[in-house]
Amino acid sequence: HKLRQEVGIVFQDALVALPLDKIKGREGKDIAWAIRALVLAARDNNYRSDVLKSKKDPAPTGVKKIAVAVSTAAAVAAKTGLAEAVALANGMELSKDLANLPGNVCTPTYLANSAKKLAKEYKLGVEVLDRKQLEALKMGSFLSVTNGSDEPPKFIVLKHLGGKSKDAPIVLVGKGITFDTGGISLKPGAGMDEMKYDMCGAASVLGTFRAIAELQLKLNVIGVIPTCENMPSGRATKPGDIVTSMSGQTIEVLNTDAEGRLILCDALTYVERFKPAAVVDIATLTGACVVALGHHNTGLFTREDDAHDQLANDLLAAGKASGDTAWRMPVQDVYQEQLKSNFADIANIGGQPAGSVTAACFLERFTKKYTWAHLDIAGTAWRGGAT
């Protein structure tokens, strides 16, 4: 009652009191952190994937409004934490909404239109490249994945330029396979419906841009999303075909279900033009990462030197702070032996041993000109089964 009087709160359903003295003294914890934790937990609990249901799912509780009581001394920090929390929750919900849509709705064109809508709402820079432009750029690796699909590929570039013009940007690259059948190397039918989630890297990038744009962060951030379907047809790329990437490196496609690296490698070459401070790609890349780390940790892959160690440590710390944890895995030349091809510069798979590592080592060949990290989110992007 005293707290309600002090801050003049009017509330309907629930009041959460956050005593500042109980939070202070806990390492890395403050009132803004507590507000973020509360809002994110409430929004996550209230999220429903029922947009395409004729009858909507019931709310989990009767609570419609939550009021937070803080002392006057903590009011400014609490407002800051609230603004951050709402922006983060909005970004996360956009990612979830896009990911949960079926492949017949969330096509490459749908993702491109979502990016354009986001750009218009928040005054972001946006460019969407179509097949002819991708052909002109000689993105033969990316385009090889699209051969079997009737859906046109898209290559999305988003720009949030809130920093100084001279500041090198951070680039986020998101894998956007809107549906993955495996192509000619066809996946088993059981569980294939979940391959609508193979664009969760793209959804993560779009959700991140929603959050940073809403917060008007004073940073230069560029998002790059190669997006297409991977389908079998008479035009589809076949095992044994050799394609030429934008970098000029030739790739023997031994398995068409290892398609994520084929679209990402051209995107990773494309981003060289931005002279980035760092590049982070986010991809549901390998089932092998699920075998290695289960559904609890994202696989984090970087080279081993001072710049990459710093990037890895920053990402690990961010994961720990947010509860979205990662585990660092190796990127070493010894694994490159598994990617040798008899007929091309490189094969797109390296066999079963260390499958997530060889996938990262494949991508690493296209990232020599900047500091880079790869996040394999195959085990952490979604949960199967009833919720």
C-alpha positions as CSV (number, residue, x, y, z in Angstrom):
1,H,0.0,0.0,0.0
2,K,2.9,2.4,0.9
3,L,4.5,1.7,-2.5
4,R,1.3,2.3,-4.3
5,Q,0.9,5.6,-2.6
6,E,4.5,6.7,-3.4
7,V,4.3,6.1,-7.1
8,G,0.6,6.6,-7.6
9,I,0.0,3.3,-9.3
10,V,-3.5,2.4,-10.5
11,F,-3.8,-1.3,-11.5
12,Q,-6.4,-3.9,-12.3
13,D,-5.1,-7.4,-11.9
14,A,-1.6,-7.7,-10.4
15,L,1.0,-5.7,-8.6
16,V,4.7,-6.6,-8.5
17,A,6.8,-4.8,-6.0
18,L,10.5,-4.6,-6.7
19,P,12.4,-3.4,-3.6
20,L,15.6,-1.8,-4.9
21,D,17.7,-2.7,-1.8
22,K,17.0,-6.4,-2.4
23,I,18.3,-6.2,-6.0
24,K,21.4,-4.0,-5.4
25,G,24.5,-6.0,-4.5
26,R,23.7,-8.9,-6.8
27,E,26.4,-9.0,-9.5
28,G,25.0,-7.7,-12.8
29,K,21.5,-7.2,-11.4
30,D,19.7,-3.9,-11.0
31,I,16.2,-2.6,-11.2
32,A,16.2,-2.4,-15.0
33,W,17.3,-6.0,-15.2
34,A,14.5,-7.0,-12.9
35,I,11.9,-5.1,-15.0
36,R,13.3,-6.8,-18.2
37,A,13.1,-10.2,-16.6
38,L,9.5,-9.6,-15.5
39,V,8.2,-8.2,-18.8
40,L,10.0,-10.9,-20.9
41,A,8.7,-13.7,-18.8
42,A,5.1,-12.3,-18.8
43,R,5.1,-11.8,-22.6
44,D,6.6,-15.2,-23.3
45,N,4.0,-16.9,-21.1
46,N,1.2,-15.0,-22.8
47,Y,2.4,-15.8,-26.4
48,R,0.1,-17.8,-28.6
49,S,0.7,-19.3,-32.1
50,D,-2.9,-19.2,-33.0
51,V,-3.0,-16.6,-35.8
52,L,-4.3,-19.1,-38.3
53,K,-6.8,-20.8,-36.0
54,S,-10.5,-19.9,-36.4
55,K,-10.9,-20.2,-32.7
56,K,-8.1,-18.6,-30.6
57,D,-6.4,-20.3,-27.8
58,P,-7.5,-19.2,-24.3
59,A,-5.2,-17.0,-22.2
60,P,-3.2,-18.8,-19.6
61,T,-4.5,-16.6,-16.7
62,G,-7.1,-13.9,-16.1
63,V,-4.4,-11.3,-15.6
64,K,-4.7,-8.6,-18.2
65,K,-2.6,-5.8,-16.6
66,I,0.4,-6.0,-14.5
67,A,1.6,-2.9,-12.5
68,V,5.2,-2.6,-11.2
69,A,5.9,-0.7,-8.0
70,V,9.3,0.7,-7.5
71,S,10.7,3.4,-5.2
72,T,11.0,7.0,-6.5
73,A,14.8,6.7,-6.5
74,A,14.6,3.8,-9.0
75,A,11.9,5.3,-11.3
76,V,14.2,6.5,-14.1
77,A,16.1,3.2,-14.2
78,A,12.8,1.3,-14.2
79,K,11.4,3.3,-17.1
80,T,14.6,2.5,-19.1
81,G,14.3,-1.2,-18.3
82,L,10.6,-1.2,-19.3
83,A,11.4,0.4,-22.7
84,E,14.1,-2.1,-23.3
85,A,12.0,-5.0,-22.3
86,V,9.0,-4.0,-24.5
87,A,11.3,-3.6,-27.5
88,L,13.0,-6.9,-26.9
89,A,9.6,-8.7,-26.4
90,N,8.3,-7.1,-29.6
91,G,11.3,-8.3,-31.5
92,M,11.1,-11.8,-30.0
93,E,7.4,-12.1,-30.9
94,L,8.1,-11.0,-34.5
95,S,10.7,-13.8,-34.7
96,K,8.3,-16.3,-33.2
97,D,5.4,-15.2,-35.5
98,L,7.5,-15.6,-38.6
99,A,8.9,-18.9,-37.6
100,N,5.6,-20.4,-36.7
101,L,3.9,-19.6,-40.0
102,P,3.7,-22.5,-42.4
103,G,5.8,-22.7,-45.5
104,N,2.9,-21.9,-47.9
105,V,2.4,-18.6,-46.1
106,C,5.9,-17.6,-45.0
107,T,7.6,-17.8,-48.4
108,P,10.8,-15.9,-49.4
109,T,8.6,-13.2,-50.9
110,Y,6.7,-13.0,-47.5
111,L,10.0,-12.6,-45.6
112,A,11.0,-9.9,-48.1
113,N,7.7,-8.0,-47.7
114,S,8.0,-8.3,-43.9
115,A,11.5,-6.7,-44.1
116,K,10.1,-3.9,-46.3
117,K,7.2,-3.3,-43.8
118,L,9.7,-3.2,-40.9
119,A,11.9,-0.7,-42.9
120,K,8.9,1.5,-43.7
121,E,7.7,1.6,-40.1
122,Y,11.1,2.4,-38.5
123,K,12.8,4.2,-41.4
124,L,15.4,1.5,-42.0
125,G,17.3,1.1,-45.3
126,V,16.1,-1.9,-47.2
127,E,17.0,-3.6,-50.5
128,V,15.7,-6.9,-51.9
129,L,17.7,-8.6,-54.7
130,D,15.9,-10.9,-57.1
131,R,17.1,-13.8,-59.2
132,K,18.5,-11.6,-62.1
133,Q,20.5,-9.5,-59.7
134,L,21.8,-12.6,-57.9
135,E,22.9,-14.1,-61.2
136,A,24.7,-10.8,-62.0
137,L,26.5,-11.2,-58.7
138,K,27.5,-14.7,-59.7
139,M,25.9,-16.3,-56.6
140,G,25.9,-19.7,-58.1
141,S,26.0,-21.5,-54.8
142,F,22.9,-19.8,-53.4
143,L,21.0,-20.1,-56.7
144,S,21.8,-23.9,-56.9
145,V,19.6,-24.4,-53.9
146,T,16.7,-22.7,-55.5
147,N,16.7,-24.7,-58.7
148,G,14.0,-27.2,-57.7
149,S,11.5,-24.6,-56.4
150,D,8.8,-22.5,-58.1
151,E,9.1,-19.9,-55.4
152,P,11.5,-17.0,-56.4
153,P,14.6,-16.5,-54.2
154,K,15.1,-13.3,-52.4
155,F,18.2,-11.7,-50.9
156,I,17.3,-9.2,-48.2
157,V,19.6,-6.4,-47.0
158,L,18.4,-4.3,-44.0
159,K,20.3,-1.3,-42.6
160,H,20.0,0.4,-39.2
161,L,22.6,3.2,-39.4
162,G,22.3,4.8,-35.9
163,G,26.0,5.2,-35.3
164,K,28.6,7.5,-36.7
165,S,29.1,7.3,-40.5
166,K,32.8,6.3,-40.0
167,D,31.9,3.4,-37.6
168,A,32.2,0.0,-39.2
169,P,28.9,-1.9,-39.0
170,I,28.1,-5.1,-37.2
171,V,26.6,-7.5,-39.8
172,L,24.0,-10.2,-39.0
173,V,23.5,-12.9,-41.5
174,G,20.4,-15.1,-41.2
175,K,19.7,-18.4,-42.9
176,G,16.2,-18.2,-44.6
177,I,15.3,-21.6,-46.0
178,T,11.5,-21.2,-45.7
179,F,11.0,-24.9,-46.3
180,D,13.6,-27.6,-46.5
181,T,12.6,-31.0,-48.0
182,G,16.3,-31.9,-48.4
183,G,16.0,-31.6,-52.2
184,I,17.0,-34.7,-54.1
185,S,18.6,-35.9,-50.8
186,L,15.1,-36.1,-49.5
187,K,14.4,-36.0,-45.8
188,P,12.2,-38.7,-44.1
189,G,8.6,-37.7,-44.0
190,A,8.1,-38.0,-40.3
191,G,8.7,-34.6,-38.7
192,M,9.4,-32.9,-42.1
193,D,6.6,-30.3,-41.2
194,E,9.1,-28.8,-38.8
195,M,11.3,-27.8,-41.6
196,K,9.3,-24.6,-41.9
197,Y,11.6,-23.6,-39.0
198,D,14.6,-23.7,-41.2
199,M,14.3,-19.9,-41.6
200,C,14.7,-19.2,-37.9
201,G,18.1,-17.5,-38.5
202,A,16.3,-15.1,-40.8
203,A,13.5,-14.7,-38.2
204,S,16.1,-13.9,-35.6
205,V,17.7,-11.2,-37.7
206,L,14.3,-9.6,-38.5
207,G,13.3,-9.7,-34.8
208,T,16.6,-8.2,-33.8
209,F,16.1,-5.3,-36.2
210,R,12.6,-4.7,-34.8
211,A,14.2,-4.4,-31.3
212,I,17.2,-2.2,-32.2
213,A,15.0,0.1,-34.4
214,E,12.4,0.5,-31.7
215,L,15.2,1.4,-29.2
216,Q,16.9,3.6,-31.7
217,L,20.3,2.2,-30.8
218,K,23.2,4.4,-31.8
219,L,24.9,1.6,-33.7
220,N,25.4,0.7,-37.3
221,V,23.9,-2.7,-37.9
222,I,23.3,-4.5,-41.3
223,G,21.2,-7.5,-41.7
224,V,21.6,-9.9,-44.7
225,I,19.1,-12.7,-45.3
226,P,19.4,-15.1,-48.2
227,T,16.1,-16.9,-48.5
228,C,14.6,-19.6,-50.7
229,E,13.0,-23.0,-50.6
230,N,14.9,-26.3,-51.0
231,M,12.7,-28.6,-53.1
232,P,13.0,-31.7,-55.3
233,S,12.1,-31.5,-59.0
234,G,13.4,-32.2,-62.5
235,R,15.4,-28.9,-62.3
236,A,16.8,-29.5,-58.8
237,T,20.5,-29.7,-58.1
238,K,21.7,-33.3,-57.9
239,P,24.3,-35.0,-55.7
240,G,27.6,-34.8,-57.5
241,D,26.8,-31.4,-59.2
242,I,29.5,-28.8,-59.0
243,V,28.6,-25.1,-58.5
244,T,30.6,-21.9,-58.4
245,S,30.2,-19.6,-55.5
246,M,30.3,-15.8,-55.5
247,S,33.9,-16.0,-54.2
248,G,34.9,-18.1,-57.2
249,Q,35.5,-21.3,-55.2
250,T,33.9,-24.4,-56.7
251,I,31.7,-26.7,-54.6
252,E,30.9,-30.3,-55.1
253,V,27.3,-30.8,-53.8
254,L,27.5,-34.3,-52.3
255,N,24.3,-33.9,-50.3
256,T,21.6,-31.4,-51.3
257,D,20.3,-31.5,-47.7
258,A,23.4,-29.6,-46.7
259,E,21.9,-26.5,-48.4
260,G,22.2,-23.9,-45.6
261,R,25.9,-23.5,-46.0
262,L,25.4,-23.2,-49.8
263,I,23.2,-20.1,-49.4
264,L,25.2,-18.7,-46.5
265,C,28.6,-18.9,-48.2
266,D,27.5,-16.4,-50.9
267,A,26.0,-14.1,-48.3
268,L,29.2,-14.2,-46.3
269,T,31.1,-13.2,-49.5
270,Y,28.6,-10.4,-50.2
271,V,29.1,-8.8,-46.8
272,E,32.7,-8.0,-47.5
273,R,31.6,-4.8,-49.2
274,F,30.5,-3.4,-45.9
275,K,34.0,-3.6,-44.4
276,P,32.3,-4.9,-41.2
277,A,33.7,-4.7,-37.6
278,A,32.3,-8.2,-37.1
279,V,29.9,-10.6,-38.8
280,V,27.7,-13.1,-37.0
281,D,25.7,-15.7,-38.9
282,I,22.7,-17.4,-37.3
283,A,21.5,-20.6,-38.8
284,T,19.6,-23.8,-38.2
285,L,22.5,-25.5,-39.9
286,T,23.1,-29.0,-38.7
287,G,21.4,-31.9,-37.0
288,A,24.9,-32.8,-35.8
289,C,24.8,-29.8,-33.5
290,V,21.7,-31.2,-31.8
291,V,23.5,-34.5,-31.3
292,A,26.5,-32.6,-29.8
293,L,24.7,-30.1,-27.6
294,G,21.1,-31.1,-27.4
295,H,18.4,-28.4,-27.0
296,H,20.1,-26.4,-24.3
297,N,23.0,-24.6,-25.9
298,T,23.6,-23.0,-29.3
299,G,26.8,-24.0,-31.0
300,L,29.2,-21.1,-31.2
301,F,32.0,-21.3,-33.8
302,T,34.9,-18.9,-34.4
303,R,38.5,-18.9,-35.3
304,E,41.1,-18.9,-32.5
305,D,42.9,-15.6,-32.2
306,D,42.6,-12.4,-30.1
307,A,39.9,-10.7,-32.2
308,H,37.8,-13.9,-32.5
309,D,38.2,-14.8,-28.9
310,Q,36.9,-11.4,-27.9
311,L,33.9,-11.8,-30.2
312,A,33.2,-15.3,-28.8
313,N,33.5,-14.1,-25.2
314,D,31.0,-11.2,-25.9
315,L,28.5,-13.6,-27.4
316,L,28.9,-16.1,-24.6
317,A,28.4,-13.4,-22.0
318,A,25.3,-12.1,-23.9
319,G,23.9,-15.6,-23.9
320,K,24.5,-16.1,-20.2
321,A,22.9,-12.7,-19.4
322,S,19.8,-13.4,-21.5
323,G,19.4,-17.1,-20.6
324,D,20.0,-18.0,-24.3
325,T,23.2,-19.8,-23.7
326,A,25.9,-21.0,-26.2
327,W,28.9,-23.3,-26.0
328,R,32.0,-22.6,-28.0
329,M,33.1,-25.3,-30.5
330,P,36.3,-25.6,-32.5
331,V,37.1,-24.2,-35.9
332,Q,40.5,-25.7,-36.8
333,D,42.3,-26.5,-40.1
334,V,42.6,-30.2,-39.2
335,Y,38.9,-30.5,-39.9
336,Q,39.2,-29.1,-43.4
337,E,40.7,-32.4,-44.5
338,Q,37.2,-33.9,-44.4
339,L,35.9,-31.3,-46.9
340,K,38.3,-32.2,-49.7
341,S,36.8,-33.0,-53.1
342,N,38.2,-35.0,-55.9
343,F,36.6,-32.7,-58.5
344,A,36.1,-29.3,-57.0
345,D,37.8,-26.9,-54.5
346,I,35.6,-28.1,-51.7
347,A,32.8,-30.6,-50.9
348,N,29.7,-29.4,-49.1
349,I,29.8,-32.2,-46.5
350,G,32.6,-33.8,-44.6
351,G,31.0,-37.0,-43.4
352,Q,29.4,-37.9,-40.1
353,P,32.2,-37.2,-37.7
354,A,32.1,-33.7,-36.2
355,G,29.3,-32.7,-38.6
356,S,28.6,-29.4,-37.0
357,V,32.3,-28.5,-36.9
358,T,32.9,-29.3,-40.6
359,A,29.9,-27.2,-41.5
360,A,31.4,-24.3,-39.6
361,C,34.7,-24.9,-41.2
362,F,33.1,-24.8,-44.7
363,L,31.7,-21.4,-43.9
364,E,35.0,-20.2,-42.4
365,R,36.6,-20.5,-45.9
366,F,34.4,-17.6,-47.0
367,T,35.1,-15.3,-44.0
368,K,38.8,-14.6,-44.2
369,K,38.5,-10.8,-44.7
370,Y,36.7,-10.0,-41.4
371,T,36.1,-11.1,-37.8
372,W,33.3,-13.7,-37.8
373,A,31.3,-16.0,-35.6
374,H,28.7,-18.7,-36.5
375,L,25.8,-19.6,-34.3
376,D,24.3,-23.0,-35.1
377,I,20.8,-22.8,-33.6
378,A,19.4,-26.1,-34.9
379,G,18.9,-27.4,-31.4
380,T,17.6,-24.2,-29.8
381,A,15.4,-22.5,-32.4
382,W,12.2,-24.4,-31.7
383,R,10.6,-27.1,-29.6
384,G,8.7,-29.9,-31.3
385,G,5.5,-31.5,-30.0
386,A,2.5,-30.1,-28.2
387,T,3.1,-27.0,-26.0
